Structures are given as C-alpha cells and as structure tokens.
Amino acid sequence: MSLNNEDIAELLESYDNNSKALRNNILRLIWYMRGSVTLEEGFAMSHADRDMINSLIKENLETTKNTGLPFY
C-alpha cells in the first residue's frame, strides 16, 4: 500500500481520534465503577466486555433517572 503525505496525516489523525475515544470510554467506565475497576483492568478488558459494562451503566442511569433515586 502506498500513501501520500496527506493520506498518512489523515490516517494518523484517525488513529489519534480512535485512541482518544477509547481512553475516554475507559476513564468514564472506571469512574462509574467507583474504583472497582482499575485503569489497567479497563485497558485489559475486551471490547465486548466494555460494551456490556457500558450498557449496564446506561441501564442503571436510566433506572435511577426514572425512579428519582439518588445516583451520587
């Protein structure tokens, strides 16, 4: 595969954006888990595991919102 400088710059920017999104997702996950998951454990999780935990977090936030129970 041969890329010109502009294509390489776009590819690197895409990689950087994906990396930032992943880090953001993991940091949010460990914040919601209130210390039960470390940063290292968050990065060691599979994509599927992170997706399942994120879905559970969303469900719990929605339940908390609907019931009026305190979240924090």
N, C-alpha and C positions, 0 to 999 in steps of 0.2 A: 504494500500500500504506500502510495506516495502522496504526501500532503504539502501544500504550500504554507508559507508562514501564517497567513490569515486563518487557514483551516486549523493549523496547530494551535493558534491562540484561542480560537473558538472551542476547540476540544479541551484545552486546559481550563478555560473558564467554566465549561460544563462540568468537568471533574471537580473543580473547586466548589461550584454550587451544590453538587451532589454531596460532597464531603461535609459542607456546612449544614445542609439539611439533615444528614444522618446524625451529626453531632448534636444539633438542636433537638432532634427527636429523642435521642438517648438521654440528654440532660433533662428534658421535660419528664421523661419516663422515670428517671431516678428521683426527681423532685416529688412526683406524685406518689412514689413508693415510700417516701419518707425514711430513707436510709436502709430499707430492707434489701435494696439492690445497690451495689457499689458501681462506680463509673466503669471499673474494669469488667464487672459482670455484665453491665449493659452493653459494652462493646463485644463481649464474648457471645452474646445471645444471637441466635439466628434471626433472620428477617421475619420468618414466620412467627417465632416466639414474641418478638417485639410487636408485631401486628396484633397478636392475640391479646397481649397485655394492654396495648393502646385501645383496643376495642372494649376491654373490660373497664378501663378508666373512663372512657366516654359513656358507657352504660351507667356506671356509678355516679358520674357527674350529672347525668340526665335524671337519674332517680333522686339524687339529692335536691336538684332544682325543682322537680315535680312535687316532692314531699315537703319541701321547706325545711328540711333538716340542715343543721349547720355542716358546712364542708370543712372548714378550717378548725 
